[in-house]
């Protein structure tokens, strides 16, 4: 039981990391578009 809970936590933190990267990428995109236009 404990092992499956730890696995869920690992997957959850992994998901947060990926989401943060997408947010950073989106912000970077907005800056580039702002500079170019």
ZAPATOR-844876 format. One record per residue: residue number from 1; residue in one letter; x, y, z of N, C-alpha, C, O in turn; chain. Coordinates in Angstrom, 2 decimals. Layout:
% residues N
+-------+------+---------+---------+---------+---------+---------+---------+---------+---------+---------+---------+---------+---------+--------+
: marse : tike :    n_xx :    n_yy :    n_zz :   ca_xx :   ca_yy :   ca_zz :    c_xx :    c_yy :    c_zz :    o_xx :    o_yy :    o_zz : fidren :
+-------+------+---------+---------+---------+---------+---------+---------+---------+---------+---------+---------+---------+---------+--------+
:   NUM :    A :       X :       Y :       Z :       X :       Y :       Z :       X :       Y :       Z :       X :       Y :       Z :      A :
...
+-------+------+---------+---------+---------+---------+---------+---------+---------+---------+---------+---------+---------+---------+--------+
***
This chain:
% residues 37
+-------+------+---------+---------+---------+---------+---------+---------+---------+---------+---------+---------+---------+---------+--------+
: marse : tike :    n_xx :    n_yy :    n_zz :   ca_xx :   ca_yy :   ca_zz :    c_xx :    c_yy :    c_zz :    o_xx :    o_yy :    o_zz : fidren :
+-------+------+---------+---------+---------+---------+---------+---------+---------+---------+---------+---------+---------+---------+--------+
:     1 :    X :    0.83 :   -1.21 :    0.00 :    0.00 :    0.00 :    0.00 :    0.87 :    1.26 :    0.00 :    0.67 :    2.18 :   -0.80 :      A :
:     2 :    X :    1.83 :    1.28 :    0.92 :    2.70 :    2.46 :    1.04 :    3.45 :    2.73 :   -0.27 :    3.65 :    3.88 :   -0.68 :      A :
:     3 :    X :    3.86 :    1.64 :   -0.92 :    4.64 :    1.77 :   -2.15 :    3.83 :    2.46 :   -3.26 :    4.37 :    3.30 :   -3.98 :      A :
:     4 :    X :    2.55 :    2.11 :   -3.38 :    1.72 :    2.71 :   -4.43 :    1.47 :    4.19 :   -4.15 :    1.36 :    4.99 :   -5.09 :      A :
:     5 :    X :    1.39 :    4.56 :   -2.87 :    1.23 :    5.98 :   -2.52 :    2.47 :    6.76 :   -2.92 :    2.37 :    7.86 :   -3.46 :      A :
:     6 :    X :    3.66 :    6.20 :   -2.65 :    4.91 :    6.85 :   -3.04 :    4.99 :    7.01 :   -4.55 :    5.47 :    8.03 :   -5.06 :      A :
:     7 :    X :    4.52 :    6.00 :   -5.27 :    4.52 :    6.05 :   -6.73 :    3.63 :    7.19 :   -7.22 :    4.00 :    7.92 :   -8.14 :      A :
:     8 :    X :    2.46 :    7.35 :   -6.60 :    1.56 :    8.45 :   -6.95 :    2.23 :    9.80 :   -6.71 :    2.09 :   10.72 :   -7.52 :      A :
:     9 :    X :    2.95 :    9.92 :   -5.60 :    3.64 :   11.17 :   -5.29 :    4.71 :   11.47 :   -6.33 :    4.87 :   12.62 :   -6.75 :      A :
:    10 :    X :    5.45 :   10.44 :   -6.74 :    6.47 :   10.61 :   -7.77 :    5.85 :   11.11 :   -9.07 :    6.36 :   12.04 :   -9.69 :      A :
:    11 :    X :    4.75 :   10.48 :   -9.48 :    4.06 :   10.87 :  -10.72 :    3.54 :   12.30 :  -10.59 :    3.60 :   13.08 :  -11.54 :      A :
:    12 :    X :    3.02 :   12.65 :   -9.41 :    2.50 :   13.99 :   -9.17 :    3.58 :   15.06 :   -9.29 :    3.37 :   16.08 :   -9.94 :      A :
:    13 :    X :    4.74 :   14.82 :   -8.67 :    5.82 :   15.81 :   -8.72 :    6.37 :   15.92 :  -10.14 :    6.73 :   17.01 :  -10.58 :      A :
:    14 :    X :    6.44 :   14.80 :  -10.84 :    6.89 :   14.79 :  -12.23 :    5.96 :   15.66 :  -13.08 :    6.42 :   16.43 :  -13.92 :      A :
:    15 :    X :    4.66 :   15.53 :  -12.85 :    3.66 :   16.30 :  -13.59 :    3.83 :   17.80 :  -13.32 :    3.71 :   18.61 :  -14.24 :      A :
:    16 :    X :    4.11 :   18.16 :  -12.08 :    4.31 :   19.57 :  -11.72 :    5.53 :   20.13 :  -12.43 :    5.50 :   21.26 :  -12.94 :      A :
:    17 :    X :    6.61 :   19.35 :  -12.47 :    7.83 :   19.79 :  -13.16 :    7.56 :   20.06 :  -14.63 :    7.98 :   21.08 :  -15.17 :      A :
:    18 :    X :    6.85 :   19.13 :  -15.29 :    6.51 :   19.28 :  -16.71 :    5.64 :   20.51 :  -16.92 :    5.85 :   21.27 :  -17.87 :      A :
:    19 :    X :    4.66 :   20.72 :  -16.04 :    3.77 :   21.87 :  -16.14 :    4.57 :   23.17 :  -16.01 :    4.33 :   24.12 :  -16.76 :      A :
:    20 :    X :    5.51 :   23.22 :  -15.07 :    6.35 :   24.41 :  -14.88 :    7.14 :   24.71 :  -16.15 :    7.26 :   25.87 :  -16.55 :      A :
:    21 :    X :    7.67 :   23.67 :  -16.79 :    8.45 :   23.85 :  -18.02 :    7.58 :   24.43 :  -19.12 :    8.01 :   25.33 :  -19.85 :      A :
:    22 :    X :    6.34 :   23.93 :  -19.25 :    5.43 :   24.45 :  -20.27 :    5.08 :   25.91 :  -19.99 :    4.99 :   26.71 :  -20.92 :      A :
:    23 :    X :    4.88 :   26.26 :  -18.71 :    4.58 :   27.64 :  -18.33 :    5.75 :   28.55 :  -18.68 :    5.54 :   29.64 :  -19.22 :      A :
:    24 :    X :    6.97 :   28.12 :  -18.38 :    8.17 :   28.90 :  -18.70 :    8.30 :   29.07 :  -20.21 :    8.64 :   30.15 :  -20.69 :      A :
:    25 :    X :    8.03 :   28.00 :  -20.95 :    8.10 :   28.03 :  -22.41 :    7.08 :   29.01 :  -22.96 :    7.39 :   29.78 :  -23.88 :      A :
:    26 :    X :    5.87 :   28.99 :  -22.42 :    4.81 :   29.90 :  -22.85 :    5.19 :   31.35 :  -22.61 :    4.98 :   32.21 :  -23.47 :      A :
:    27 :    X :    5.75 :   31.64 :  -21.44 :    6.17 :   33.00 :  -21.10 :    7.28 :   33.44 :  -22.05 :    7.28 :   34.58 :  -22.52 :      A :
:    28 :    X :    8.21 :   32.55 :  -22.34 :    9.32 :   32.83 :  -23.25 :    8.78 :   33.15 :  -24.65 :    9.25 :   34.08 :  -25.30 :      A :
:    29 :    X :    7.80 :   32.37 :  -25.09 :    7.14 :   32.60 :  -26.38 :    6.52 :   33.99 :  -26.46 :    6.69 :   34.69 :  -27.45 :      A :
:    30 :    X :    5.81 :   34.38 :  -25.40 :    5.16 :   35.69 :  -25.35 :    6.20 :   36.80 :  -25.46 :    5.99 :   37.78 :  -26.16 :      A :
:    31 :    X :    7.33 :   36.64 :  -24.77 :    8.40 :   37.64 :  -24.82 :    8.96 :   37.75 :  -26.23 :    9.15 :   38.85 :  -26.74 :      A :
:    32 :    X :    9.24 :   36.61 :  -26.87 :    9.78 :   36.60 :  -28.23 :    8.81 :   37.29 :  -29.20 :    9.22 :   38.12 :  -30.01 :      A :
:    33 :    X :    7.53 :   36.93 :  -29.11 :    6.51 :   37.54 :  -29.98 :    6.45 :   39.05 :  -29.73 :    6.34 :   39.83 :  -30.68 :      A :
:    34 :    X :    6.52 :   39.45 :  -28.47 :    6.50 :   40.87 :  -28.13 :    7.69 :   41.61 :  -28.72 :    7.55 :   42.74 :  -29.20 :      A :
:    35 :    X :    8.86 :   40.99 :  -28.68 :   10.08 :   41.62 :  -29.21 :   10.02 :   41.72 :  -30.73 :   10.41 :   42.74 :  -31.31 :      A :
:    36 :    X :    9.52 :   40.66 :  -31.38 :    9.52 :   40.62 :  -32.84 :    8.46 :   41.52 :  -33.46 :    8.65 :   42.05 :  -34.56 :      A :
:    37 :    X :    7.33 :   41.71 :  -32.77 :    6.25 :   42.47 :  -33.39 :    6.34 :   43.97 :  -33.11 :    5.49 :   44.74 :  -33.57 :      A :
+-------+------+---------+---------+---------+---------+---------+---------+---------+---------+---------+---------+---------+---------+--------+
***
